[in-house]
Amino acid sequence: MSARAEFWRDPRRWPVNVPGFVFAARAVTEVGKAVYGEAWTGAEPISNDPFNFPRIPLLGGKLGRLTQSSAKPWQKESINSLLRKHRPEFGRTPVEYRAYGPKPLVFSEDEWSAGLDLAEQADESLTALRARFDGAVAHIVRACAEGELVSALRPKEGGKMSDPLPAHMWHTERAAVRFDWGQMNPHKPFDSGVGGDAYQFVYFGRESLDRLKASISKAGTRPAQQPNEVSGSKAKAFEREFRRIVDASPTRRTHSKEALYKLAHQVSKREVDRIRGLVLDDYPEETMRAWRGAGRSAQEIDAG
């Protein structure tokens, strides 16, 4: 389990709320419920990252599934864990560690195929969970950057709240790291670290947070520009999820086309492409360029 997940899993480790202020983790939970309603499960902050196993280019421009020969050790270990948990009939055993390292894992054709199926199924849920968490954080960051949400810092050992942080403190692509442990370094506010001795806890003003949630609830789910052109429950579900993904990262593409096809595996690729185009038509030019252009390759996106 990652350090971020451990922190989020146990609210007893979170600092107390201060009169008039709400700790960052609790604010994310409140905004998540306001944005996603019943779809917010509470598991979003502690979910694992999707596996996103890469597809292998084939002749004719097609893409094949990850093969054993090209898989990395951690990918094989992930497949082994999935099979042990969900397909016990295969009789897979834990990874055996020896003096020189783990014993190489070998799978039958049926085991490897079943493991990839399980990984793809897990990715559907994990991608949606991660998108909702990122979406809630994005709402908070955007509100702070636009001066709508009051933010402040408190020393970890306790004491007086800082003066409200100016909006420009949130004008950065690194703001999301402040929600890993709810901390920020006041001396290096644009650092990419998540915590440490020099860091302080991040809080948000209660009144401004309530106003933000009220505005979200009043606005509701933004309808598609051409709602009549997207029909069917699966297609509509993908449309909503894709909007949330783009909202979470409007200027940096985080999902390749292949990742979107996997996310909407019950929708045809042609329909995914069409919905993707309709959704992006609603966004500013900067967002359209980021998500429509050639951008980063699928391998680069998978690598983060």
C-alpha positions in Angstrom: 0.0 0.0 0.0 1.3 3.5 -0.9 2.1 6.0 1.8 -0.7 8.2 0.4 -3.2 5.4 0.7 -2.1 4.6 4.3 -2.6 8.3 5.3 -6.0 8.5 3.7 -7.2 5.1 5.0 -7.0 6.2 8.7 -8.7 9.6 9.4 -7.4 9.3 13.0 -4.0 10.4 11.6 -5.5 13.6 10.2 -5.1 16.8 12.1 -8.2 18.2 13.8 -10.3 20.9 12.2 -9.7 24.4 13.4 -12.6 26.8 14.1 -13.5 28.2 10.7 -11.3 25.9 8.8 -11.4 22.3 7.4 -8.4 20.1 6.9 -7.5 19.3 3.2 -8.4 15.6 3.3 -11.9 16.3 4.8 -12.4 19.1 2.3 -11.7 16.7 -0.6 -14.2 14.2 0.8 -16.9 16.9 1.1 -16.3 18.3 -2.4 -16.2 14.7 -3.8 -19.6 14.0 -2.5 -20.9 17.4 -3.8 -19.5 16.7 -7.3 -20.3 13.0 -7.7 -23.1 12.4 -5.3 -23.9 8.7 -4.7 -21.1 7.8 -7.2 -18.5 8.9 -4.5 -17.8 5.8 -2.6 -15.1 7.0 -0.2 -12.6 4.5 -1.7 -11.3 7.1 -4.2 -8.3 8.4 -2.2 -7.1 4.9 -1.2 -7.5 3.1 -4.5 -4.5 1.7 -6.3 -3.4 3.2 -9.6 -4.7 1.3 -12.7 -2.4 -1.3 -14.2 -2.6 0.2 -17.7 -0.6 -2.6 -19.2 0.7 -1.3 -22.6 -0.6 -2.7 -25.9 2.0 -4.1 -28.3 2.1 -2.8 -31.9 1.3 -5.4 -34.6 1.5 -5.5 -38.3 -1.3 -3.6 -40.0 -1.5 -1.0 -37.3 -3.3 -3.2 -34.8 -2.4 -3.5 -31.2 -2.0 -6.7 -29.3 -2.1 -7.5 -25.6 1.0 -7.5 -23.4 3.0 -10.7 -23.8 4.9 -12.7 -21.2 8.2 -12.2 -23.1 7.8 -8.4 -23.0 6.3 -8.1 -19.5 8.3 -6.5 -16.8 8.8 -8.4 -13.4 6.3 -6.1 -11.6 3.7 -6.8 -14.3 4.1 -10.5 -13.9 3.9 -10.2 -10.2 0.6 -8.2 -10.6 -0.8 -10.9 -12.9 0.2 -13.6 -10.4 -1.5 -11.7 -7.5 -4.7 -11.3 -9.5 -4.8 -14.9 -10.4 -4.2 -16.0 -6.8 -7.0 -13.7 -5.5 -9.6 -14.2 -8.2 -8.8 -17.5 -10.0 -7.7 -19.9 -7.2 -8.4 -22.9 -9.5 -5.0 -22.1 -11.3 -3.2 -22.9 -8.0 -0.7 -20.1 -8.4 1.7 -19.7 -5.5 3.3 -16.6 -3.9 6.4 -15.2 -5.5 9.4 -17.1 -4.2 12.4 -15.0 -3.2 15.9 -16.4 -3.3 19.3 -15.1 -2.4 19.7 -13.5 -5.8 16.1 -12.2 -6.1 12.6 -13.4 -6.9 12.2 -16.7 -8.9 11.1 -15.9 -12.4 7.4 -16.3 -12.9 6.1 -18.5 -15.8 2.5 -18.7 -16.9 0.5 -21.0 -19.1 -1.3 -19.4 -22.0 -4.6 -19.8 -20.3 -3.2 -18.3 -17.0 -1.7 -15.3 -18.8 -4.9 -14.6 -20.8 -7.0 -14.8 -17.6 -4.7 -12.6 -15.7 -4.8 -9.9 -18.4 -8.6 -10.1 -18.4 -8.6 -9.6 -14.6 -6.3 -6.6 -15.0 -8.5 -5.0 -17.6 -11.6 -5.5 -15.4 -9.8 -3.9 -12.5 -8.6 -1.0 -14.6 -12.2 0.0 -15.3 -13.0 0.4 -11.6 -9.6 1.9 -10.7 -9.6 4.4 -13.5 -13.0 5.6 -12.5 -12.0 5.9 -8.8 -8.8 7.8 -9.6 -10.7 10.1 -12.0 -13.2 11.0 -9.3 -10.5 11.7 -6.7 -8.6 13.9 -9.3 -11.8 15.6 -10.2 -12.5 16.6 -6.6 -9.0 17.9 -6.1 -9.2 19.8 -9.4 -12.4 21.6 -8.2 -10.6 22.7 -5.0 -7.4 23.8 -6.8 -9.4 25.7 -9.4 -11.5 27.5 -6.8 -8.3 28.5 -4.8 -6.6 29.7 -8.0 -9.6 31.9 -8.9 -9.8 33.3 -5.4 -13.1 31.7 -4.5 -11.8 29.3 -1.9 -9.8 30.5 1.2 -6.7 28.4 2.0 -4.3 28.7 4.8 -1.5 26.7 6.6 -1.1 25.5 10.2 2.2 24.3 11.8 2.1 20.6 12.2 2.7 20.8 16.0 -0.2 23.2 16.3 -0.7 26.9 16.7 -2.0 29.9 14.8 -3.3 29.7 11.3 -1.4 31.6 8.6 -2.9 34.5 6.7 -4.9 33.3 3.7 -2.7 32.1 0.9 -2.8 34.4 -2.2 -4.5 32.9 -5.2 -1.2 32.7 -7.1 0.1 30.1 -4.7 -2.3 27.7 -6.5 -1.1 28.7 -10.0 1.0 25.6 -10.5 0.7 22.2 -12.1 2.1 20.7 -8.9 -0.8 21.6 -6.6 -2.2 18.1 -6.6 0.8 16.8 -4.5 -0.5 18.9 -1.6 -3.4 16.4 -1.2 -1.2 13.3 -0.8 -0.7 14.1 2.9 -2.5 17.4 3.1 0.8 19.3 3.5 2.7 22.2 1.8 6.1 23.8 2.3 5.5 27.5 2.9 9.2 28.2 2.0 9.1 26.2 -1.2 5.4 26.3 -2.1 5.9 24.9 -5.6 8.1 22.0 -4.5 7.0 18.5 -5.7 7.4 16.9 -2.3 4.5 15.7 -0.3 5.7 16.2 3.3 8.6 16.8 5.7 9.8 18.8 8.6 9.4 22.1 6.9 5.9 21.3 5.7 2.7 22.6 7.3 -0.9 21.3 7.1 -3.2 22.7 4.5 -6.7 24.0 5.5 -9.6 25.6 3.7 -12.0 28.2 5.0 -15.3 26.7 6.2 -17.6 29.4 4.8 -15.9 29.5 1.4 -15.9 25.7 1.2 -19.6 25.6 1.9 -20.2 28.2 -0.9 -18.1 26.1 -3.3 -20.2 23.0 -2.5 -23.4 25.0 -2.9 -22.3 26.3 -6.3 -21.4 22.7 -7.4 -24.8 21.4 -6.2 -26.6 24.2 -7.9 -24.8 23.7 -11.2 -25.3 20.0 -11.2 -23.8 17.7 -13.9 -23.0 19.8 -16.9 -25.0 18.5 -19.9 -23.4 17.7 -23.2 -23.4 20.4 -25.9 -25.4 18.0 -28.1 -27.1 15.6 -25.7 -29.3 14.0 -28.4 -26.3 12.7 -30.2 -25.1 10.5 -27.3 -27.6 7.7 -26.6 -27.4 4.5 -24.6 -26.5 4.1 -21.0 -23.0 2.8 -21.6 -22.2 5.7 -24.0 -23.6 8.2 -21.6 -21.6 6.7 -18.7 -18.4 7.0 -20.8 -19.3 10.6 -21.7 -19.7 11.6 -18.1 -16.5 9.8 -17.1 -14.5 11.4 -19.9 -15.7 14.9 -18.9 -14.5 14.2 -15.3 -11.1 13.0 -16.6 -10.6 16.1 -18.7 -11.8 18.4 -15.9 -9.2 16.8 -13.6 -6.4 17.6 -16.1 -7.5 20.2 -18.7 -4.1 21.1 -20.1 -2.3 17.8 -19.9 -3.6 14.6 -21.5 -3.5 11.8 -19.0 -5.2 9.0 -21.1 -4.2 7.7 -24.4 -6.9 6.6 -26.9 -6.2 3.0 -26.0 -6.8 3.8 -22.4 -10.1 5.4 -23.3 -11.1 2.3 -25.4 -10.3 0.1 -22.4 -12.3 2.4 -20.1 -15.3 2.1 -22.4 -14.8 -1.4 -23.5 -18.6 -2.0 -24.0 -18.7 1.0 -26.4 -17.4 0.7 -29.9 -14.1 2.5 -30.7 -15.9 4.6 -33.3 -18.4 5.7 -30.7 -15.7 6.5 -28.2 -13.9 8.7 -30.8 -17.2 10.4 -31.6 -18.1 11.1 -28.0 -14.5 12.3 -27.3 -14.9 14.8 -30.1 -18.3 16.1 -28.9 -17.1 16.5 -25.3 -13.9 18.4 -26.3 -15.9 20.8 -28.4 -17.3 22.2 -25.1 -13.8 23.1 -23.8 -11.5 26.1 -24.4 -9.0 25.9 -27.2 -6.1 25.2 -24.8 -7.8 22.0 -23.6 -8.8 21.0 -27.1 -5.2 21.2 -28.3 -3.9 19.2 -25.3 -6.4 16.4 -25.8 -6.8 16.4 -29.5 -3.2 16.8 -30.6 -0.7 14.1 -31.1 0.5 14.8 -27.6 2.5 12.2 -25.7 2.5 8.6 -26.9 0.6 5.9 -25.0 3.9 4.6 -23.7 4.8 8.1 -22.3 1.4 8.4 -20.7 1.7 5.0 -19.2 5.0 6.0 -17.7 3.5 9.1 -16.2 
